Amino acid sequence: MDDVVHISSMIVSARPEDAKRVASRIAELPGVEVHTTENGKILALAEAGSAGALGELLTAISTMERVLSANMVFECAELRAVMDAPL
C-alpha cells in the first residue's frame, strides 16, 4: 500500500510579545514549519503520517506555555508518490 501524507495549516495565537518565542518552539516540533509571525498570529504547516498524528501535533502546540489558541485551518491527504512526482 502506498504511503499517505497528511498536511495541515495551523494558525496559532500568542501575545505579540511572546509570538517569536512561541514560533521558535513550534518550529522545533518534527514535521512542522513556521512560515510567518505577525501581530501575535503564527502560521505553521505540518506534515504527518496520519490525521491522528496531526491532531497530536495540534494538541502539543495548544498546550504550550504562552499559546492562547491553536486551530487547524486546512488538512489534506495525498499519496506520497503523487507528492514526489515531478510537475
N, C-alpha and C positions, 0 to 999 in steps of 0.2 A: 504494500500500500504506500502511496506517495505521502511525503511529509506535508503537513499543512502549517502555514504560517498565519498567526493571528496578529493583526496590527491594530493599535488603538491610539487615538489622540486624546489628550487629557488637558484640562485646564485646572490648575492648582492656584488657590488664593492664599496669600500671606500678607501681613502688613508690609507696606512698601519698604520699610527699613529692614525687614527680615528676608525679603524676597531673594536676594542674591545668595544668602547663606542657605536658604531652603533649596533653591535651584541647584546649588553645588551638591547638596546631599542627595537630591533626586537623581542627578546625573551619575552618581556612583552606583546606582542600582543596575544589575545586569539587564541588558536589553532595553534600557531607557536612554533616550537622548533629549536634552533640553534644547529647544530651538530659540526661545526668546523669553525675556522677562521685562515686563513693563507695568508700572503702577501697581505692583503687588500681584499681578497676574503672571503665571508661569505656563507656557505652552510646552508640553512634552509629548513625545511619541514613544510608544512602547511596542516591542515585538516579543512574542512568546509562542510556545508550542500549543497552547490551548486557551479557550476563553476563560477557563478557571484560573490559569496562571496569570492572565491579565487582571482578573479580579483580585488576586492575591497582591499583585503589584499596586493596584489602586488602594487596597486596604492598607498596605505598608506605608504608602505615601500619606494617606489621610490621617494616619495615627502618628506621623512625625511631629515632633515638637515644633511649634510656631506655624503649623499649617492650619489655616482656617477652614478650608474645604478643598476637596479633590473630586472632580467629576469627569467621567468618561464622556467624550463628545461623539466619538465615532469609532466603530470597530468593523473590520472586515477580515475575512479568512480567504486565503488563496493557496493553491498548491505551490510548493517551493519551486518546482520545475518551471511553472509559469512565471514566477517572480524572477528566476535566474535566467530566463530565456532572453536572448538579445532582442532589442527592439527592431 
